[in-house]
Amino acid sequence: MAKPRKSWREKLHESKGLPFVEPIPLKMTRTWGTGTICVPAPLEIDEIMRSVPKGKLMTVNQIREIVARRHGATIG
């Protein structure tokens, strides 16, 4: 019997040990350099996206900057 699929809300509230900050993996240093990377929890991204005023735009890079700044990481 197949497992029932999780709803979007269930996935959103599943943190799985997130957020966490770790050194940038070696395979990513060519693109991002050295330092630390923050992997945020889904609810944190949802909160950031909901903070964008209606009719305004926020890029993925702006979201990355916010996450990195919040957690004291080099990149998000």
C-alpha positions as CSV (number, residue, x, y, z in Angstrom):
1,M,0.0,0.0,0.0
2,A,1.3,3.4,-0.9
3,K,2.0,6.1,1.7
4,P,-0.4,8.9,1.7
5,R,1.1,12.1,0.2
6,K,1.8,15.0,2.6
7,S,0.0,18.2,2.1
8,W,1.8,21.5,1.4
9,R,1.0,22.6,4.9
10,E,2.5,19.4,6.4
11,K,5.7,19.9,4.4
12,L,5.9,23.6,5.4
13,H,5.8,22.8,9.1
14,E,8.4,20.0,8.8
15,S,11.7,21.5,9.9
16,K,13.9,18.4,9.8
17,G,16.6,20.0,11.9
18,L,16.6,23.3,9.9
19,P,17.9,25.9,9.9
20,F,21.6,25.0,10.1
21,V,24.8,26.7,9.2
22,E,27.8,24.7,8.0
23,P,31.0,25.3,6.0
24,I,30.4,25.8,2.2
25,P,31.0,22.3,0.7
26,L,34.1,21.9,-1.4
27,K,32.1,21.3,-4.6
28,M,30.3,24.7,-4.1
29,T,33.5,26.8,-3.4
30,R,34.2,27.3,-7.1
31,T,30.9,29.2,-7.4
32,W,30.4,30.7,-3.9
33,G,33.9,30.9,-2.5
34,T,34.7,29.9,1.1
35,G,32.8,30.6,4.3
36,T,29.6,29.3,5.6
37,I,26.2,28.4,4.2
38,C,22.8,28.6,5.9
39,V,20.0,26.1,4.9
40,P,16.8,27.7,6.2
41,A,13.6,26.1,7.5
42,P,10.6,26.2,5.1
43,L,8.6,28.4,7.5
44,E,11.4,31.0,7.5
45,I,11.3,31.3,3.7
46,D,7.5,31.4,3.9
47,E,7.7,34.3,6.4
48,I,10.2,36.2,4.2
49,M,8.1,35.8,1.1
50,R,4.9,36.9,3.0
51,S,6.7,40.1,4.1
52,V,7.0,41.3,0.5
53,P,4.4,44.0,0.0
54,K,1.7,43.2,-2.6
55,G,2.8,44.4,-6.0
56,K,6.5,44.4,-5.1
57,L,9.2,41.9,-6.1
58,M,11.9,40.1,-4.1
59,T,14.5,38.1,-5.9
60,V,15.9,34.7,-4.8
61,N,19.3,36.5,-4.2
62,Q,17.6,39.0,-1.9
63,I,16.1,36.1,0.0
64,R,19.5,34.4,0.2
65,E,21.0,37.6,1.6
66,I,18.3,37.9,4.3
67,V,18.8,34.3,5.4
68,A,22.6,34.6,5.5
69,R,22.4,37.9,7.5
70,R,19.9,36.4,10.0
71,H,22.1,33.4,10.7
72,G,25.6,35.1,10.4
73,A,26.5,33.0,7.4
74,T,28.4,33.9,4.2
75,I,25.5,32.7,1.9
76,G,22.0,31.4,2.3
